[in-house]
Amino acid sequence: MHFFRHAFLRVVLTVSALGFVASAAAPAARAQLLARPGWERSLVNIEVTFKLYDAFQPWNEPTRAIRKHGVVVAPGEVLTTAQYLPAHTLVRLQKGGRGRWYDARVKWWDAQSNLALLETADAAFWEGLAPAPLARNVSRGPDFELVRWRDGNLETRRVEFGKFTVSEGALGFAPHVQLEVSSDLPGLGWTELIVRDGAIHGLTTYSSGRVCGALPAGFVRRVLDAYRAGDYAGLGYFDFTWQPGSNPELLKALGLEGAPRGGVVHAPGRESDAARSPRPRDIILEVGGFAVDVEGDYLDPDYGHLMLENLANRARFAGATIPIKVWREGRELTLDYVVPRADFADERVPREVFDGAPKYLVAGGLVFQPLAQPFLRGWGDEWRKFAPFRLQYTQFEKARDARKSLVVLSGVLPDTINLGYQEAAMLVVDKVNGREIATLADLAEALRAPSPEGGVHRVEFMPGRGLQRVVLDAATLESATKRVVEFYGLPAAERL
């Protein structure tokens, strides 16, 4: 993962419906679109009702609905982005931009590639619809058309090619190629089609100012083909960190011979085999047969100069072996690097959690939750500015121990058993009754200790805040928890 890249693309839900506020299409543009056959028979609307995550009251599960687009790509299959689908409760499809909605189901979705396939058993929906082609090679424009449904009318607008880049997806952290286009249209990023010469060249995923990002059709085709063949192992990533080798003095100090080139490894991988992975102070010269320049880029035959991170997924997926040529201690050697699978479960503070409703545990009014980025995003769009610094720091600090996850005391529901602790919050749990805590299951088991020392449960926190521990009377904890659940109207004391 690039040493200098820590920002993650996130699509922010600020409008309902399709988020469209653009003016009506010009008659000339409308005529141009209608002259191109098929888009009105392939592009559909999607309505997704999904559960929101309440960071401060995780037992609450409010719902919200959004609308975006999908496109028929095969008989009985609608392709769309995976955004908002992980927590969905209802998905519906609409053809022709207006009229009846049809209940649908999610056939498949993948967070890292941000792709999903929908289907419906209602035969009436498929009448009059036809698959649209995905381009094999995405051109560099200079212009594309953006196609969407707006107020029941099919609309097309010209957008300009910007560049191909490599970045993390809207839902995942595995870097892969992205297509950027420029447009003055607001409210984009809802799986509008980027088209040219009668084929789909991209599916939009986000917009920021005049820049709109999209998944290139070539990338989409590779993932879909692998999924349909039963060979899709998920996206991978390079788990070591590196920096560009643009400092000639650094390359000289590492003994590199010849012209300056390569990226300098900063830290080793955490998931890959250490014996087959680049080490700190290695210079990465080639990846998968592609030479790496001093910017850490390689020349891609399809997309031009791209960051080497893309090579983890360019012609392979997770679990594949890729040769990496490095300069180490005065000589070249080739490593048979096995690309690790991008999995949020491997992160100590996961950036996403997709395994069901938010988990929590209430004990004597103390509210505990797993520490994850969705919890931190409870502070709003600018959560990086407002979320507690100490909790954010845990995402990047070197772990003091082997535990792979953390639990946080997120707040206190006042009760007589917790007098004096009502203001305690945002503390990372270290131990309970002397037992190291990594999960809510650990916490629940520790609190079931039949006779804790001194008749009290001791909850100890990691260093960083003034409060170091909380004690709860063991004899009355169970009755106090029941009292809190009833008084505050909680559905249950825990959801593990």
ZIDAFEN-V446480 format. One record per pair of residues at least 12 apart in sequence whose C-alpha atoms are under 10 Angstrom apart, sorted by the first residue. I is the first residue (numbers start at 1). GAP is how many residues later the second one is. Records with the same first field share a line. If there is no record, write none. Layout:
# ZIDAFEN-V446480
I: GAP + GAP
This chain:
# ZIDAFEN-V446480
1: 166 + 167 + 172 + 173 + 174 + 236 + 237 + 238 + 239 + 240 + 241 + 242 + 268 + 307 + 308
2: 165 + 173 + 236 + 237 + 238 + 239 + 240 + 241 + 242 + 261 + 263 + 264 + 294 + 305 + 306 + 307
3: 237 + 238 + 239 + 240 + 241 + 262 + 263 + 264
4: 237 + 238 + 239 + 240
5: 162 + 163 + 236
6: 162 + 390
7: 160 + 161
8: 159 + 160 + 161 + 162 + 163 + 164 + 165 + 343
9: 158 + 159 + 160 + 161 + 162 + 163 + 164 + 196 + 197 + 198 + 199 + 204
10: 73 + 158 + 159 + 160 + 161 + 162 + 195 + 196 + 197 + 371
11: 72 + 159 + 160 + 178 + 179 + 194 + 195 + 196 + 197
12: 177 + 194 + 195 + 368 + 369
13: 53 + 71 + 368
14: 173
15: 51 + 52 + 172
16: 48 + 49 + 50 + 51 + 52
17: 29 + 30 + 31 + 48 + 49 + 50 + 51 + 173
18: 27 + 28 + 29 + 48 + 49 + 50 + 51 + 130 + 131 + 132 + 133 + 169 + 170 + 171 + 172 + 173
19: 47 + 48 + 49 + 131 + 167 + 168 + 169 + 170 + 171
20: 128 + 129 + 130 + 131 + 165 + 166 + 167 + 168 + 170
21: 129 + 164 + 165 + 166 + 167
22: 128 + 162 + 163 + 164 + 165 + 166
23: 127 + 162 + 163
24: 126 + 127 + 129 + 131 + 132
25: 125 + 128 + 129 + 130 + 131 + 132
26: 129 + 130 + 131
27: 128
28: 128
29: 116 + 126 + 127 + 128 + 129
30: 123 + 124 + 125 + 126 + 127
31: 124 + 125
32: 124 + 125
33: 112 + 113 + 114 + 121 + 122 + 123 + 124
34: 120 + 121 + 122
36: 161 + 162
37: 161
38: 91 + 92 + 93 + 94 + 160 + 161
39: 32 + 33 + 57 + 90 + 91 + 92 + 93 + 108 + 109 + 115 + 154 + 156 + 159 + 160 + 161
40: 31 + 55 + 56 + 57 + 88 + 89 + 90 + 107 + 108 + 109 + 113 + 114 + 115
41: 30 + 31 + 54 + 55 + 85 + 86 + 87 + 88 + 89 + 90 + 91
42: 28 + 29 + 30 + 31 + 32 + 36 + 53 + 54 + 84 + 86 + 87 + 88 + 89 + 90 + 91
43: 26 + 27 + 28 + 29 + 30 + 35 + 36 + 51 + 52 + 53 + 54 + 86 + 87 + 88 + 89 + 104 + 105 + 106 + 111 + 149 + 150
44: 24 + 25 + 26 + 27 + 28 + 34 + 35 + 36 + 49 + 50 + 51 + 52 + 53 + 54 + 85 + 104 + 105
45: 22 + 23 + 24 + 25 + 26 + 35 + 47 + 48 + 49 + 50 + 51 + 52 + 53 + 56 + 103 + 104 + 105 + 107 + 146
46: 20 + 21 + 22 + 23 + 24 + 25 + 32 + 34 + 45 + 46 + 47 + 48 + 49 + 51 + 55 + 56 + 58 + 72 + 144 + 145
47: 18 + 19 + 20 + 21 + 22 + 43 + 44 + 45 + 46 + 47 + 54 + 55 + 56 + 57
48: 16 + 17 + 18 + 19 + 20 + 35 + 36 + 37 + 39 + 40 + 41 + 42 + 43 + 44 + 45 + 56
49: 14 + 15 + 16 + 17 + 18 + 35 + 36 + 38 + 39 + 40 + 41 + 42 + 43
50: 12 + 13 + 14 + 15 + 16 + 34 + 35 + 36 + 37 + 38 + 39 + 40 + 41
51: 12 + 13 + 14 + 33 + 34 + 35 + 36 + 37 + 38 + 39 + 306
52: 12 + 32 + 35 + 36 + 305 + 306
53: 34 + 304 + 305 + 321 + 322 + 324 + 325
54: 304 + 320 + 321 + 323 + 324
55: 303 + 314 + 319 + 320 + 321 + 322 + 323 + 324 + 355
56: 311 + 313 + 319 + 322 + 323 + 354 + 355
57: 301 + 303 + 310 + 353 + 354 + 433
58: 299 + 300 + 301 + 302 + 303 + 309 + 310 + 311 + 317 + 437
59: 298 + 299 + 300 + 301 + 302 + 431 + 432 + 433 + 434 + 435 + 436
60: 297 + 298 + 430 + 431
61: 296 + 297
63: 24 + 25 + 26
64: 20 + 24 + 25
65: 19 + 23 + 24 + 25 + 26
66: 18 + 124
67: 17 + 24 + 25 + 26 + 123 + 124
68: 12 + 13 + 15 + 16 + 25 + 80 + 81 + 120 + 121 + 122 + 123 + 124
69: 12 + 24 + 25 + 28 + 78 + 79 + 80 + 120 + 121 + 122 + 123 + 124 + 134 + 135
70: 23 + 24 + 25 + 46 + 47 + 48 + 78 + 120 + 121 + 122 + 123 + 133
71: 24 + 46 + 47 + 58 + 59 + 60 + 61 + 62 + 120 + 121 + 122 + 129 + 132
72: 45 + 46 + 47 + 54 + 57 + 58 + 59 + 60 + 61
73: 44 + 57 + 58 + 59 + 60 + 61
74: 56 + 57 + 58 + 59
75: 44 + 51 + 54 + 55 + 56
76: 41 + 42 + 43 + 44 + 45 + 46 + 47 + 49 + 50 + 53 + 54 + 55
77: 30 + 39 + 40 + 41 + 42 + 43 + 49 + 54
78: 15 + 26 + 28 + 29 + 38 + 39 + 40 + 41 + 42 + 53
79: 29 + 30 + 36 + 37 + 38 + 39 + 40 + 112 + 124 + 141 + 145
80: 29 + 34 + 35 + 36 + 37 + 38 + 110 + 111 + 112 + 123 + 124 + 125
81: 28 + 29 + 30 + 32 + 33 + 34 + 35 + 36 + 89 + 90 + 108 + 109 + 110 + 122 + 123 + 124 + 134
82: 24 + 26 + 27 + 28 + 29 + 30 + 31 + 32 + 33 + 34 + 35 + 88 + 89 + 109 + 123
83: 26 + 27 + 28 + 31 + 32 + 33 + 87 + 88 + 107 + 108 + 122
84: 87
85: 21 + 24 + 25 + 26 + 29 + 30 + 31 + 269
86: 20 + 23 + 24 + 25 + 85 + 267 + 268 + 269 + 270
87: 266 + 267 + 268 + 269 + 270
88: 17 + 18
89: 16
90: 13 + 14 + 15 + 16
91: 12 + 13 + 14 + 15 + 27 + 28 + 29
92: 12 + 13 + 26 + 27 + 28
93: 12 + 25 + 26 + 27 + 32
94: 31
95: 30 + 31 + 32 + 33 + 34 + 54 + 57
96: 32 + 33 + 53 + 56 + 57 + 58
97: 51 + 52 + 53 + 54 + 55 + 56 + 57
98: 51 + 52 + 53 + 54 + 55
99: 53
100: 25
101: 24
102: 17 + 18 + 19 + 20 + 21 + 22 + 23
103: 16 + 17 + 18 + 19 + 22
104: 14 + 15 + 16 + 17 + 18
105: 12 + 13 + 14 + 15 + 16
106: 12 + 13 + 14
107: 12 + 13
108: 119
110: 61 + 62 + 113 + 124 + 125
111: 58 + 59 + 60 + 61 + 62 + 63 + 123 + 124 + 231 + 232 + 233 + 241 + 243
112: 56 + 57 + 58 + 59 + 60 + 61 + 62 + 63 + 64 + 122 + 123 + 124 + 229 + 230 + 231 + 232
113: 55 + 56 + 57 + 58 + 59 + 60 + 61 + 62 + 63 + 102 + 106 + 107 + 110 + 121 + 122
114: 55 + 56 + 57 + 58 + 91 + 101 + 106
115: 56 + 88 + 100 + 105 + 108 + 109
116: 108
117: 107
132: 66 + 67 + 68
133: 62 + 65 + 66 + 67 + 68 + 84
134: 61 + 64 + 65 + 66 + 67 + 68 + 82 + 83 + 84 + 86 + 87
135: 60 + 61 + 62 + 63 + 64 + 65 + 66 + 67 + 81 + 82 + 83 + 85 + 86
136: 63 + 64 + 65 + 80 + 81 + 82 + 83 + 84 + 85 + 86
137: 64 + 79 + 80 + 81 + 82 + 165 + 166
138: 26 + 41 + 57 + 58 + 61 + 62 + 63 + 64 + 78 + 79 + 80 + 81 + 164 + 165
139: 22 + 57 + 62 + 77 + 163 + 164
140: 20 + 21 + 22 + 23 + 24 + 39 + 41 + 61 + 162 + 163 + 164
141: 18 + 19 + 20 + 21 + 22 + 40 + 55 + 60
142: 17 + 18 + 19 + 20 + 39
143: 15 + 16 + 17 + 18 + 19 + 38 + 39 + 51 + 52 + 53
144: 12 + 13 + 14 + 15 + 16 + 17 + 37 + 38 + 49 + 50 + 51 + 52 + 53 + 56 + 57 + 58
145: 12 + 13 + 14 + 15 + 48 + 49 + 50 + 51 + 52 + 55 + 56
146: 12 + 13 + 14 + 35 + 37 + 39 + 42 + 46 + 47 + 48 + 49 + 50 + 54 + 55 + 56 + 57 + 58
147: 44 + 45 + 46 + 47 + 48 + 53
148: 40 + 42 + 43 + 44 + 45 + 46
149: 43
156: 37 + 38 + 39
157: 26 + 27 + 28 + 37
158: 24 + 25 + 26 + 27 + 36 + 37
159: 22 + 23 + 24 + 25 + 26 + 35 + 36 + 51 + 52 + 53
160: 20 + 21 + 22 + 23 + 51
161: 18 + 19 + 20 + 21 + 22 + 50 + 51
162: 17 + 18 + 19 + 20 + 21 + 49 + 50 + 51
163: 15 + 16 + 17 + 18 + 19 + 50 + 140 + 141
164: 13 + 14 + 15 + 16 + 17 + 49 + 50 + 52 + 138 + 139 + 140 + 141 + 142
165: 12 + 13 + 14 + 15 + 48 + 138 + 139 + 140 + 141 + 142 + 145
166: 12 + 13 + 140 + 141 + 142 + 143 + 144
167: 140 + 142 + 143
168: 141 + 142
169: 36 + 37 + 44 + 45 + 46
170: 35 + 36 + 43
171: 180 + 181
172: 63 + 170 + 171 + 172 + 179 + 180
173: 62 + 63 + 64 + 169 + 170 + 171 + 178 + 179
174: 60 + 61 + 62 + 63 + 64 + 65 + 135 + 136 + 138 + 139 + 167 + 168 + 169
175: 60 + 61 + 62 + 63 + 132 + 133 + 134 + 135 + 136 + 137 + 138 + 167
176: 39 + 40 + 43 + 59 + 60 + 61 + 130 + 131 + 132 + 133 + 134 + 135 + 136 + 137 + 138
177: 37 + 38 + 39 + 41 + 42 + 126 + 129 + 130 + 132 + 133 + 134 + 136 + 137
178: 24 + 25 + 26 + 27 + 35 + 36 + 37 + 38 + 39 + 41 + 125 + 132
179: 15 + 22 + 23 + 24 + 25 + 33 + 34 + 35 + 36 + 37 + 38 + 124
180: 22 + 24 + 26 + 27 + 30 + 31 + 32 + 33 + 34 + 35 + 36
181: 13 + 21 + 23 + 26 + 29 + 30 + 31 + 32 + 33
182: 25 + 26 + 27 + 28 + 29 + 30 + 31
183: 24 + 26 + 27 + 28 + 29
184: 25 + 26 + 27 + 28
185: 22 + 24 + 25 + 26 + 27
186: 21 + 22 + 23 + 24 + 25 + 26
187: 19 + 20 + 21 + 22 + 25
188: 16 + 17 + 18 + 19 + 20 + 21 + 22 + 23 + 24 + 25
189: 14 + 15 + 16 + 17 + 18 + 19 + 23 + 24 + 25
190: 13 + 14 + 15 + 16 + 17
191: 12 + 13 + 14 + 15 + 23 + 24
192: 12 + 13 + 22
193: 21
194: 20 + 21 + 22 + 23
195: 22
199: 18
200: 16 + 17 + 18
201: 13 + 14 + 15 + 16 + 17 + 18 + 19
202: 12 + 13 + 14 + 15 + 16 + 17 + 18
203: 12 + 13 + 14 + 17
204: 12
218: 84 + 96
219: 94 + 95 + 96
222: 91 + 92 + 93 + 94 + 95
223: 12 + 90 + 93 + 94
226: 90 + 91
231: 86
232: 84 + 85 + 86
233: 83 + 84 + 85 + 86 + 87 + 108
234: 79 + 82 + 83 + 84 + 85 + 106 + 107 + 108 + 109
235: 77 + 78 + 79 + 81 + 82 + 83 + 84 + 104 + 105 + 106 + 107 + 108
236: 73 + 74 + 75 + 76 + 77 + 80 + 81 + 82 + 83 + 84 + 102 + 103 + 104 + 105 + 106 + 107
237: 72 + 73 + 74 + 75 + 76 + 80 + 81 + 101 + 102 + 103 + 104 + 105 + 106
238: 30 + 31 + 32 + 33 + 34 + 39 + 40 + 70 + 71 + 72 + 73 + 74 + 75 + 99 + 100 + 101 + 102 + 103 + 104
239: 28 + 29 + 30 + 31 + 32 + 33 + 38 + 39 + 70 + 100 + 101 + 102 + 103
240: 25 + 26 + 27 + 28 + 29 + 30 + 31 + 32 + 37 + 38 + 39 + 40
241: 22 + 23 + 24 + 25 + 26 + 27 + 28 + 37 + 38 + 39
242: 20 + 21 + 22 + 23 + 24 + 25 + 26 + 36 + 37 + 38 + 39 + 40 + 41 + 42 + 54
243: 19 + 20 + 21 + 22 + 23 + 24 + 40 + 51 + 52 + 53
244: 17 + 18 + 19 + 20 + 21 + 39 + 40 + 48 + 49 + 50 + 51 + 52 + 53
245: 15 + 16 + 17 + 18 + 19 + 20 + 38 + 39 + 47 + 48 + 49 + 50 + 51
246: 14 + 15 + 16 + 17 + 18 + 47 + 48 + 49 + 50
247: 13 + 14 + 17 + 47 + 48
248: 12 + 13 + 46
250: 14 + 31
251: 12 + 13 + 30 + 32 + 43
254: 27 + 28 + 29 + 73 + 74 + 75 + 76
255: 28 + 72 + 73 + 74 + 75 + 76
256: 27 + 71 + 72 + 73 + 74 + 75 + 76
257: 70 + 73 + 74
259: 34 + 35
260: 33 + 34
261: 22 + 23 + 24 + 25 + 30 + 31 + 32 + 33 + 34 + 35 + 36
262: 20 + 21 + 22 + 23 + 24 + 29 + 30 + 31 + 32 + 33 + 34 + 35 + 36 + 46 + 63 + 64 + 65
263: 18 + 19 + 20 + 21 + 22 + 23 + 29 + 30 + 31 + 32 + 33 + 34 + 45 + 63
264: 14 + 15 + 16 + 17 + 18 + 19 + 20 + 21 + 30 + 32 + 62 + 63
265: 13 + 14 + 15 + 16 + 17 + 18 + 19 + 61
266: 12 + 13 + 14 + 15 + 16 + 17
267: 12 + 13 + 14 + 15
268: 12 + 13 + 14
269: 71
270: 70 + 76 + 77
271: 67 + 68 + 69 + 70 + 71 + 75
272: 65 + 66 + 67 + 68 + 69
273: 63 + 64 + 65 + 66 + 67
274: 63
275: 60 + 61 + 62
276: 47 + 48 + 58 + 59 + 60 + 61 + 62
277: 47 + 57 + 58 + 59 + 60 + 61 + 62
278: 46 + 47 + 48 + 49 + 50 + 56 + 57 + 58 + 59
279: 47 + 49
280: 48
281: 45 + 46 + 47 + 48
282: 43 + 44 + 45 + 46 + 47 + 48 + 50
283: 42 + 43 + 44 + 45 + 46 + 49
284: 12 + 24 + 40 + 41 + 42 + 43 + 44 + 48 + 50
285: 39 + 40 + 41 + 42 + 47 + 48 + 49
286: 12 + 22 + 37 + 38 + 39 + 40 + 41 + 48
287: 21 + 22 + 24 + 25 + 35 + 36 + 37 + 38 + 39 + 47 + 48 + 50
288: 20 + 23 + 24 + 26 + 27 + 33 + 34 + 35 + 36 + 37 + 48 + 49
289: 22 + 33 + 34 + 35 + 36
290: 18 + 21 + 33 + 34 + 35
291: 17 + 33 + 34
292: 14 + 15 + 16 + 33
293: 12 + 14 + 15
295: 12 + 13
296: 12 + 13
297: 12 + 13
298: 12 + 13
300: 14
312: 26 + 27 + 28 + 29
313: 26
316: 23
317: 22 + 23 + 24 + 25
318: 20 + 21 + 22 + 23 + 24
319: 18 + 19 + 20 + 21 + 22
320: 16 + 17 + 18 + 19 + 20 + 21
321: 14 + 15 + 16 + 17 + 18 + 19
322: 12 + 13 + 14 + 15 + 16 + 17
323: 12 + 13 + 14 + 15
324: 12 + 13
325: 12
344: 28
345: 59 + 60
346: 58 + 59
347: 25 + 48 + 57 + 58
348: 23 + 24 + 46 + 47 + 48 + 51 + 54 + 55 + 56 + 57 + 58 + 90
349: 21 + 22 + 23 + 24 + 25 + 42 + 43 + 45 + 46 + 47 + 55 + 56 + 57 + 58
350: 20 + 21 + 22 + 23 + 24 + 45 + 54 + 55 + 56
351: 20 + 21 + 22 + 23 + 24 + 25 + 26 + 44
352: 20 + 21 + 22 + 23
353: 19 + 20 + 21 + 22
357: 138 + 139
358: 12 + 16 + 17 + 137 + 138
359: 81 + 135 + 136 + 137
360: 47 + 48 + 49 + 50 + 80 + 132 + 133 + 134 + 135 + 136
361: 48 + 79 + 80 + 82 + 83 + 131 + 132 + 133 + 134 + 135
362: 47 + 49 + 50 + 51 + 82 + 119 + 120 + 122 + 123 + 128 + 130 + 131 + 132 + 133
363: 49 + 50 + 54 + 55 + 80 + 81 + 84 + 109 + 114 + 115 + 117 + 118 + 119 + 121 + 122 + 130 + 131
364: 48 + 49 + 50 + 51 + 52 + 53 + 54 + 108 + 109 + 110 + 112 + 113 + 114 + 115 + 116 + 117 + 118 + 119 + 120 + 121 + 129
365: 46 + 47 + 48 + 49 + 50 + 51 + 52 + 53 + 56 + 57 + 112 + 115 + 116 + 117 + 118 + 119 + 120 + 123 + 128
366: 43 + 44 + 45 + 46 + 47 + 48 + 49 + 51 + 52 + 55 + 56 + 58 + 59 + 104 + 106 + 115 + 118
367: 41 + 42 + 43 + 44 + 45 + 46 + 58 + 126 + 127
368: 39 + 40 + 41 + 42 + 43 + 44 + 57 + 58 + 59 + 60 + 61 + 71 + 72 + 75 + 126
369: 37 + 38 + 39 + 40 + 41 + 42 + 59 + 60 + 70 + 71 + 125 + 126 + 127
370: 35 + 36 + 37 + 38 + 39 + 40 + 58 + 59 + 68 + 69 + 70 + 126
371: 20 + 21 + 23 + 24 + 34 + 35 + 36 + 37 + 38 + 39 + 55 + 57 + 58 + 67 + 68
372: 19 + 20 + 22 + 23 + 33 + 34 + 35 + 36
373: 18 + 19 + 22
375: 12 + 33 + 35
376: 12 + 15 + 16
387: 39
388: 38 + 39
390: 36 + 37 + 38 + 73 + 74 + 75
391: 17 + 35 + 36 + 37 + 73
394: 12 + 34
402: 36
403: 33 + 34 + 35 + 36
404: 34 + 35
405: 32 + 33 + 34 + 35
406: 22 + 23 + 24 + 31 + 32 + 33 + 34
407: 19 + 20 + 21 + 22 + 23 + 30 + 31 + 32 + 33 + 35 + 36 + 54
408: 17 + 18 + 19 + 20 + 21 + 22 + 30 + 31 + 32 + 53 + 54
409: 15 + 16 + 17 + 18 + 19 + 20 + 50 + 52
410: 14 + 15 + 16 + 17 + 18
411: 12 + 13 + 14 + 15 + 16
412: 12 + 13
413: 71 + 72 + 74 + 75
414: 70 + 74
415: 65 + 66 + 68 + 69 + 72
416: 64 + 68
417: 54 + 55 + 56 + 59 + 60 + 62 + 63 + 64 + 67
418: 52 + 53 + 54 + 55 + 59 + 62
419: 53
420: 50
421: 46 + 49 + 50
424: 42 + 43 + 46
425: 42
426: 39
427: 33 + 34 + 35 + 36 + 37 + 38 + 39 + 40 + 41 + 42
428: 32 + 33 + 34 + 35 + 36 + 37
429: 14 + 30 + 31 + 32 + 33 + 34 + 39 + 40
430: 29 + 30 + 31 + 32 + 33 + 38 + 39
431: 12 + 15 + 27 + 28 + 29 + 30 + 31 + 38
432: 12 + 13 + 14 + 15 + 17 + 20 + 25 + 26 + 27 + 28 + 29 + 37 + 38 + 39
433: 13 + 14 + 15 + 16 + 19 + 20 + 23 + 24 + 25 + 26 + 27 + 38
434: 12 + 18 + 19 + 23 + 24 + 25 + 26
435: 12 + 23 + 24 + 25
436: 24
437: 22 + 23 + 24
439: 57
440: 54 + 55 + 56
441: 54 + 55
443: 16
444: 50 + 52
446: 12 + 13
447: 12 + 25 + 27 + 30 + 31
448: 26 + 30
449: 25
450: 24 + 25
451: 23 + 24
452: 21 + 22 + 23
453: 21
454: 19 + 20
455: 16 + 17 + 18 + 19 + 20
456: 14 + 15 + 16 + 17 + 18 + 19 + 20 + 21
457: 13 + 14 + 15 + 16 + 17 + 18 + 20
458: 12 + 13 + 14 + 15 + 16
459: 12 + 13
481: 12
